[in-house]
Protein backbone atom coordinates (compact mmCIF):
# COMPACT_ATOMS: atom_id res chain seq x y z
CA UNK A 1 0.00 0.00 0.00
CA UNK A 2 1.38 3.40 -1.00
CA UNK A 3 -0.44 6.63 -0.20
CA UNK A 4 0.36 9.91 -1.94
CA UNK A 5 -1.35 13.25 -2.36
CA UNK A 6 -1.20 16.90 -1.37
CA UNK A 7 -4.45 16.61 0.57
CA UNK A 8 -2.94 14.15 3.03
CA UNK A 9 -0.86 15.04 6.08
CA UNK A 10 1.36 13.35 8.63
CA UNK A 11 1.84 15.18 11.93
CA UNK A 12 4.21 14.45 14.81
CA UNK A 13 3.66 15.24 18.47
CA UNK A 14 6.31 14.71 21.17
CA UNK A 15 6.44 15.33 24.91
CA UNK A 16 9.03 18.10 24.43
CA UNK A 17 6.52 20.78 23.46
CA UNK A 18 5.95 23.35 26.19
CA UNK A 19 2.16 23.15 25.98
CA UNK A 20 2.21 19.46 24.96
CA UNK A 21 -0.19 20.34 22.18
CA UNK A 22 1.89 21.55 19.26
CA UNK A 23 1.83 19.35 16.16
CA UNK A 24 4.62 19.35 13.57
CA UNK A 25 3.63 18.80 9.97
CA UNK A 26 5.97 16.54 8.00
CA UNK A 27 6.63 17.62 4.38
CA UNK A 28 4.51 15.04 2.59
CA UNK A 29 5.95 12.53 0.18
CA UNK A 30 4.46 9.10 0.83
CA UNK A 31 3.50 6.86 3.74
CA UNK A 32 2.24 3.36 4.44
CA UNK A 33 1.26 3.70 8.11
CA UNK A 34 -1.31 1.07 9.09
CA UNK A 35 -2.41 -1.29 11.86
CA UNK A 36 -0.12 -4.26 12.37
CA UNK A 37 -2.02 -7.53 12.60
CA UNK A 38 -1.28 -11.06 13.73
CA UNK A 39 -3.20 -14.24 12.98
CA UNK A 40 -4.49 -16.57 15.68
CA UNK A 41 -4.97 -19.89 13.92
CA UNK A 42 -7.06 -22.79 15.11
CA UNK A 43 -6.17 -26.03 13.39
CA UNK A 44 -8.88 -28.18 11.88
CA UNK A 45 -10.24 -31.05 13.92
CA UNK A 46 -9.37 -34.62 12.92
CA UNK A 47 -13.03 -35.22 12.25
CA UNK A 48 -15.08 -32.66 10.39
CA UNK A 49 -14.78 -30.49 7.30
CA UNK A 50 -11.03 -29.85 7.70
CA UNK A 51 -11.43 -26.06 7.78
CA UNK A 52 -8.86 -24.00 9.73
CA UNK A 53 -10.18 -20.97 11.58
CA UNK A 54 -8.21 -17.75 11.75
CA UNK A 55 -8.82 -14.69 13.92
CA UNK A 56 -7.19 -11.40 12.94
CA UNK A 57 -5.81 -9.53 15.95
CA UNK A 58 -4.59 -5.94 15.88
CA UNK A 59 -1.21 -5.63 17.56
CA UNK A 60 0.07 -2.10 17.02
CA UNK A 61 1.34 0.03 14.15
CA UNK A 62 3.71 -0.64 11.28
CA UNK A 63 4.73 1.03 8.02
CA UNK A 64 6.98 3.89 7.00
CA UNK A 65 7.14 7.60 6.20
CA UNK A 66 9.26 9.04 3.38
CA UNK A 67 9.72 12.79 3.70
CA UNK A 68 11.91 15.60 2.39
CA UNK A 69 13.97 17.50 4.95
CA UNK A 70 13.46 21.24 5.35
CA UNK A 71 14.83 23.86 7.73
CA UNK A 72 11.81 23.64 10.04
CA UNK A 73 11.57 19.88 10.47
CA UNK A 74 15.14 18.57 10.19
CA UNK A 75 15.95 18.97 13.94
CA UNK A 76 12.86 17.02 14.98
CA UNK A 77 13.07 14.30 12.32
CA UNK A 78 16.75 13.59 12.92
CA UNK A 79 16.13 13.54 16.66
CA UNK A 80 13.37 10.94 16.22
CA UNK A 81 15.51 8.88 13.85
CA UNK A 82 18.80 8.89 15.75
CA UNK A 83 18.23 9.68 19.40
CA UNK A 84 19.94 12.35 21.46
CA UNK A 85 23.52 12.75 22.63
CA UNK A 86 23.25 16.33 23.79
CA UNK A 87 21.71 19.71 23.06
CA UNK A 88 24.47 22.31 23.61
CA UNK A 89 23.93 25.99 22.94
CA UNK A 90 25.93 27.30 19.99
CA UNK A 91 26.69 31.03 20.04
CA UNK A 92 28.23 32.84 17.09
CA UNK A 93 29.96 35.86 18.68
CA UNK A 94 27.03 37.81 20.16
CA UNK A 95 24.53 37.82 17.31
CA UNK A 96 22.84 34.41 17.40
CA UNK A 97 22.23 33.69 21.05
CA UNK A 98 19.37 31.36 20.13
CA UNK A 99 21.24 29.26 17.59
CA UNK A 100 21.63 25.68 18.80
CA UNK A 101 23.54 22.57 17.82
CA UNK A 102 21.82 19.22 18.34
CA UNK A 103 24.26 16.30 18.64
CA UNK A 104 22.87 12.87 17.80
CA UNK A 105 23.81 9.19 17.96
CA UNK A 106 21.71 6.20 16.82
CA UNK A 107 20.02 4.75 19.90
CA UNK A 108 18.13 1.47 19.91
CA UNK A 109 15.30 2.79 22.11
CA UNK A 110 14.58 6.33 20.98
CA UNK A 111 12.01 8.99 21.82
CA UNK A 112 8.35 7.99 21.71
CA UNK A 113 5.94 10.18 19.79
CA UNK A 114 2.35 10.33 18.61
CA UNK A 115 1.62 10.22 14.89
CA UNK A 116 -1.53 11.74 13.41
CA UNK A 117 -2.54 10.51 9.98
CA UNK A 118 -4.85 12.87 8.06
CA UNK A 119 -6.10 11.48 4.76
CA UNK A 120 -8.77 14.10 4.22
CA UNK A 121 -11.89 12.03 4.86
CA UNK A 122 -10.28 10.10 7.72
CA UNK A 123 -8.10 11.08 10.67
CA UNK A 124 -6.36 8.58 12.91
CA UNK A 125 -3.83 8.82 15.72
CA UNK A 126 -1.17 6.26 16.64
CA UNK A 127 0.23 6.79 20.13
CA UNK A 128 3.65 5.91 21.54
CA UNK A 129 5.35 5.21 18.21
CA UNK A 130 9.10 4.85 17.71
CA UNK A 131 11.58 4.44 14.86
CA UNK A 132 13.11 0.98 14.42
CA UNK A 133 15.19 1.85 11.33
CA UNK A 134 15.81 4.80 9.04
CA UNK A 135 17.31 5.52 5.66
CA UNK A 136 18.88 8.68 4.24
CA UNK A 137 18.85 9.24 0.49
CA UNK A 138 21.19 11.83 -1.02
CA UNK A 139 21.04 12.37 -4.78
CA UNK A 140 22.01 15.25 -7.04
CA UNK A 141 19.14 17.20 -8.59
CA UNK A 142 16.74 15.85 -5.94
CA UNK A 143 15.61 16.84 -2.46
CA UNK A 144 17.28 14.96 0.37
CA UNK A 145 14.85 12.39 1.75
CA UNK A 146 14.54 10.48 4.99
CA UNK A 147 12.62 7.23 5.37
CA UNK A 148 11.44 6.37 8.89
CA UNK A 149 10.25 2.83 9.62
CA UNK A 150 7.61 3.18 12.33
CA UNK A 151 6.62 0.67 14.98
CA UNK A 152 4.44 0.73 18.09
CA UNK A 153 2.28 -1.44 20.29
CA UNK A 154 -0.91 0.63 20.17
CA UNK A 155 -3.23 0.45 17.18
CA UNK A 156 -5.03 3.41 15.69
CA UNK A 157 -7.78 5.43 17.34
CA UNK A 158 -9.99 8.02 15.63
CA UNK A 159 -8.64 11.57 15.84
CA UNK A 160 -11.80 13.47 16.66
CA UNK A 161 -10.53 17.04 16.57
CA UNK A 162 -11.56 19.13 13.56
CA UNK A 163 -8.81 21.75 13.73
CA UNK A 164 -6.83 22.58 10.59
CA UNK A 165 -3.11 21.93 10.34
CA UNK A 166 -0.54 24.38 9.08
CA UNK A 167 1.55 22.92 6.27
CA UNK A 168 5.33 22.98 6.59
CA UNK A 169 6.69 25.21 3.81
CA UNK A 170 10.29 25.76 4.91
CA UNK A 171 13.14 25.63 2.41
CA UNK A 172 14.13 22.05 1.58
CA UNK A 173 17.61 20.57 1.53
CA UNK A 174 18.76 19.49 -1.92
CA UNK A 175 21.39 17.00 -3.01
CA UNK A 176 23.18 19.63 -5.09
CA UNK A 177 24.23 21.46 -1.92
CA UNK A 178 25.98 18.55 -0.21
CA UNK A 179 29.72 18.16 0.42
CA UNK A 180 31.29 14.72 0.80
CA UNK A 181 34.67 14.49 2.52
CA UNK A 182 36.59 11.22 2.70
CA UNK A 183 39.34 11.28 5.33
CA UNK A 184 39.13 15.07 5.34
CA UNK A 185 39.47 15.48 1.55
CA UNK A 186 36.59 16.83 -0.54
CA UNK A 187 35.38 14.23 -3.07
CA UNK A 188 33.66 15.69 -6.14
CA UNK A 189 32.91 12.36 -7.84
CA UNK A 190 30.26 11.16 -5.40
CA UNK A 191 26.88 11.51 -7.13
CA UNK A 192 24.84 10.39 -4.13
CA UNK A 193 24.61 7.86 -1.35
CA UNK A 194 22.18 5.95 0.85
CA UNK A 195 22.72 5.45 4.58
CA UNK A 196 20.70 2.66 6.19
CA UNK A 197 20.57 2.24 9.99
CA UNK A 198 18.69 -0.70 11.56
CA UNK A 199 17.87 -0.92 15.26
CA UNK A 200 17.14 -4.54 16.03
CA UNK A 201 19.18 -6.16 18.83
CA UNK A 202 21.88 -3.59 18.29
CA UNK A 203 22.63 -0.84 15.79
CA UNK A 204 23.58 -2.00 12.29
CA UNK A 205 24.65 0.60 9.73
CA UNK A 206 25.68 0.36 6.10
CA UNK A 207 26.15 2.84 3.28
CA UNK A 208 25.90 2.69 -0.51
CA UNK A 209 28.11 5.22 -2.28
CA UNK A 210 27.25 6.06 -5.91
CA UNK A 211 30.29 7.44 -7.68
CA UNK A 212 30.81 8.67 -11.23
CA UNK A 213 32.73 6.07 -13.22
CA UNK A 214 33.90 8.48 -15.91
CA UNK A 215 36.36 10.07 -13.53
CA UNK A 216 39.34 8.63 -11.70
CA UNK A 217 37.51 7.86 -8.48
CA UNK A 218 39.16 5.00 -6.66
CA UNK A 219 37.59 4.25 -3.27
CA UNK A 220 39.74 2.27 -0.85
CA UNK A 221 38.47 -0.84 0.89
CA UNK A 222 38.73 0.92 4.25
CA UNK A 223 37.69 4.52 4.91
CA UNK A 224 38.52 6.06 8.27
CA UNK A 225 35.98 8.87 8.07
CA UNK A 226 33.21 9.98 5.72
CA UNK A 227 31.60 13.35 6.43
CA UNK A 228 28.39 14.48 4.74
CA UNK A 229 27.44 18.16 5.07
CA UNK A 230 24.15 19.50 3.70
CA UNK A 231 23.39 23.21 3.77
CA UNK A 232 20.89 25.74 2.52
CA UNK A 233 22.78 28.32 0.49
CA UNK A 234 20.31 31.18 0.83
CA UNK A 235 21.94 34.38 2.09
CA UNK A 236 19.48 34.65 4.98
CA UNK A 237 21.11 31.70 6.79
CA UNK A 238 24.30 32.46 8.66
CA UNK A 239 26.94 29.77 8.16
CA UNK A 240 27.06 27.20 11.01
CA UNK A 241 24.20 28.90 12.80
CA UNK A 242 21.31 27.21 11.05
CA UNK A 243 20.39 25.78 7.70
CA UNK A 244 23.11 23.10 8.09
CA UNK A 245 23.21 19.47 9.15
CA UNK A 246 26.15 17.08 9.10
CA UNK A 247 26.54 13.30 9.37
CA UNK A 248 29.91 11.75 10.22
CA UNK A 249 30.65 8.04 9.79
CA UNK A 250 33.78 6.34 11.14
CA UNK A 251 35.60 3.19 9.98
CA UNK A 252 33.87 2.05 6.77
CA UNK A 253 34.69 -1.48 5.60
CA UNK A 254 34.20 -2.52 1.97
CA UNK A 255 31.56 -5.21 1.30
CA UNK A 256 30.99 -5.29 -2.45
CA UNK A 257 30.98 -3.35 -5.70
CA UNK A 258 27.42 -3.30 -7.08
CA UNK A 259 28.26 -1.70 -10.43
CA UNK A 260 26.47 -3.20 -13.43
CA UNK A 261 29.46 -3.84 -15.71
CA UNK A 262 27.28 -5.37 -18.47
CA UNK A 263 25.66 -2.06 -19.35
CA UNK A 264 27.45 0.11 -21.90
CA UNK A 265 25.52 3.17 -20.71
CA UNK A 266 26.47 2.92 -17.04
CA UNK A 267 28.01 6.13 -15.74
CA UNK A 268 27.35 5.52 -12.04
CA UNK A 269 28.52 2.64 -9.89
CA UNK A 270 27.52 1.75 -6.33
CA UNK A 271 29.98 0.61 -3.69
CA UNK A 272 28.68 -0.91 -0.47
CA UNK A 273 30.31 -0.50 2.96
CA UNK A 274 29.56 -1.58 6.52
CA UNK A 275 29.96 1.17 9.13
CA UNK A 276 32.06 -0.46 11.84
CA UNK A 277 32.60 2.73 13.83
CA UNK A 278 30.28 5.46 15.02
CA UNK A 279 27.51 7.33 13.21
CA UNK A 280 27.02 10.89 14.45
CA UNK A 281 24.83 13.77 13.33
CA UNK A 282 24.82 17.48 14.08
CA UNK A 283 21.97 19.84 13.32
CA UNK A 284 22.38 23.61 13.49
CA UNK A 285 19.03 25.30 14.07
CA UNK A 286 17.75 28.84 14.55
CA UNK A 287 15.42 27.71 17.32
CA UNK A 288 16.29 27.81 21.02
CA UNK A 289 13.69 25.11 21.73
CA UNK A 290 14.47 22.63 18.96
CA UNK A 291 11.77 20.13 19.73
Buried (B, 14 or more C-beta within 10 A) or exposed (E): EEBEEEEBBBBBBBEBEEEEEEBBBBBBBBBBBBBBEEEEEEEEEEEEEEEEEEEEEEBBBBBBBBBBBBBBBBBBBBBBBBBBBEBEEBBEEEEBEBBBBBBBBBBEEBBBBBBBBBBEEEBBBBBEBBBBBBBBBBBBEEBBBBBBBBBBEBBBEEBEEEEEBEEBEBBBBBBEBBBBBBEEEEBEBBBBBBBBBBBEEEBBBBBBBBBBBEEEBEBEEEBEBBBBBBBBEEEEBBEBBBBBBBBBBBBBEBBEEEBEEEEEEEEEBBBBBBBEBBBBBBBBBBBEEBB
